[in-house]
Amino acid sequence: MEKAADIYRELLEILKQNIRGFEADIIVFHENEIDLETWGKTTNFHERQKGNDIGKKMYHALFSTLKKYKKAILIGCDCPYLSTTVLSNAKEALNKNSVVFGPANDGGYYLIGATDISLTIFENIAWSTSVVLEQSLEKCKSNNFNYALVDRLNDIDEEKDWLEWLNFNTGHKTKL
């Protein structure tokens, strides 16, 4: 558990570096108390997550953000391959689509963006399985949400994914 927490903290640092320069307000949705100092000048906005499963948490984060903004892009902290180019492509895709997904190689997604959203898109999804994206796309189709996909990337779900990232990014200086 301690090593997983260390990797998670390191992923947060990688995320902060990777999104530096992306022009957008950043809202950190968190379950437990967070130290906003660790985010530096990246964000002045933060909210507690709402919902009892990942689908409801994502829905509420998007719904809350769309009350204030025309577009919202939700990312997790477990995709060190994410770049400002991918975020820009997702933002651009939302000019013509209601929803955008960043597919993960494991069958899920590391990013979801929206201009409009419904809780039904997040209901009855087999979370943490290889069919998450497939089921989510079907939900979009059946609810008349047009969608786009951006780059397919790996995310970090297991130690082997982390080791693959370290091998891929040999220039990354890990503390672990």
Sequence and secondary structure as in RCSB ss.txt:
>XXXX:A:sequence
MEKAADIYRELLEILKQNIRGFEADIIVFHENEIDLETWGKTTNFHERQKGNDIGKKMYHALFSTLKKYKKAILI
GCDCPYLSTTVLSNAKEALNKNSVVFGPANDGGYYLIGATDISLTIFENIAWSTSVVLEQSLEKCKSNNFNYALV
DRLNDIDEEKDWLEWLNFNTGHKTKL
>XXXX:A:secstr
 HHHHHHHHHHHHHHHHHHTT  S  EEEESS   GGGGGGG SEEEE  SSSHHHHHHHHHHHHHTT S EEEE
 S  TT  HHHHHHHHHHTTT SEEEEEBTTSSEEEEEESS  GGGGTT  TTSTTHHHHHHHHHHHTT  EEE 
  B    SHHHHHHHHHH TT     
